[in-house]
């Protein structure tokens, strides 16, 4: 059985995951990074994280120690560097990477972010579960979560939970 691929992130009401400069400062300004939304339970079910270089550098700034040191991390970058313990720097297709990773055993794969990582995975229908925390802010422009789709991707609502001023909605791919 393939590993589950989970896209879990915060977005604005109008569907942006970052502002036009790539910043997510709006999260702290609206809901705060310290909001308890069940992170400990979520991360306990994750053993692999896939992210872009911008998201990786943002994660490095989150705390004095790298916050995802227990998981295998795959960082998509156009400027590869030597691998570090549990940190693999990859210059290639994110869809090929995720297809290969999901064939392994273990816990779920977390798609952490950036738009250039997320959008190809959505287009290839490689996301099994969407956990989308909607923050009460409208940016009007920025990095959209969803790009142009030639046809609809049908999802099924699994759950909703209110956390502070926002809501976490979890969707799964609609079964045929």
N, C-alpha and C positions, 0 to 999 in steps of 0.2 A: 504494500500500500504506500503510495507516495506521501511524502511529508506535506503537511498543510502549509500553504503560503498565505500569510496574513498581512494586509496593508492596514496599519494602525497609525493614525496621526490626527493632528488638529487641523481644522480648516475654518474659514470664515463662513458666514451665512451665504455669501455670494460665491463660494466655491474656490477660494484661493488658499494656497498653503504657505505662501510667503508674499511679502509686498514686492513692488517693482524692483527693489534693490536686493531681493533675496533674503530680507530680514524677517524674523518671526517675533520681533519685539512686541507685536500686537497681542501675542499670547500672554505675556507677563502683564501687559497693560489691562487686559480684560479678565482673565481667569487666574493668572499666576502660575508659574512653573511648579509651585509647591502644592497645588491642588491634589488631593488624594482621590484618584479616579480608579483605583484598583491596580496600580502599576505592579506592585509586588506579586500579585496573583498572575498577572499577564506575563511578566518576564520569567516567572518560574516555568512556563510552558514553552519557552523559546530557547533554542540552542544555536541558532544561526541568524545573523543580521546582515541584510544587504542594504547598502546606502551609496549615495554619490559622495564625491570629495567635499562638496560644500557642506553637506549634512555631517560628514565626518569631522570637519574642522569646527563646526558649531558644537558637536558633541564634546570635543576636546575642551571647549571653553565652559562646559556646564559644571564641572567640578575639578578639584585639584588632581584627582585620579581619573583615569578613563572609565566612564560609567558602565561600559559593556565588556569589561575584561574577561568575564566568565563565559561569554558566547564566542563562537567563531564569527568573525567579522569579515565581510567581503566588501571592499571599498572600490567602486568604479571610478577610474581616473584616467585622464589622458597623459598624466605624468607619473608613470609607475615608479615605485620605490621599493627597496627591499622589504620583504615581509617581516613582520614583528610577531611576537607570540600572540596567536589567535587573531592576527590582523593581516589580511591578504589583500594586496593592492592589484587590481585587475584592470587591464585595458582590453576590452572586448565587448561582446554582445551580452547585455543584461539578460535577455531572454534565454540565450544558450546557457548562461551561468545558472539561472534559476531552474531551468529544466534539468540540468545535471544535479544540482543540489537537492532537488525534491526527490530524486531517486534514492538518496541515502536513507539511513535509518536515524531515528531519534525524535526529537521534539519538533516543533513548528519553526518555520522560517518567517522572520519579521522583515517586511519591506519598510525600512525606516524613512527613506525620503531621498529626495529631490525629484522634481518634475521629470528630468531626463531619465531617471531610473523608473519611476512609477508609470509614466504614460506608455512606454513600450510593453510593459507587463500587462497593463489593462488591455491594450490593443491585441495582444496575443492570448488573452483570456487565461492568464496564469495566476490570477488572484483568486483564491478559494473563499476568503472571508475579508470583508471590508469593515473595519472598526473605525468609524469616523466621529471624532469629537467635534461638534459644531460650537464654536465660540460666538458670543453675541457681538460681532463686529462686522461691518461691511467696509471692505477696502476700495471697491470700485475698479481696481486694477492690481496686477501682480502676477504671480506664478499660479496658473490654474491647476486644480487637481485633475480635471478631465479635459482632454483636448478634443479635437474633432473626431467623431466616430462615423464610419460609413453606414453602420447599422446599430440599432439599440443593443445594449447588453442588459439582459433581464436579470434582476436580483430579487431575492426574497428577504423580507425583513425578519430577522431572528430575534432582536431585542432592542429596547431603548432604556436608558438609565439617565436620570438627571444627576449631574455632578456640579455642585456650585451653580454658577450662572449659565452653564452650557449643558449640552446633552450628548451622550454617546449613543449612536445608532449602529447596530451591527447587522450587516447584510451578508447573505451567502449567495453563491451563484444559484440561479433558479435551475432546478433539476428538470430535465426534459420528460 
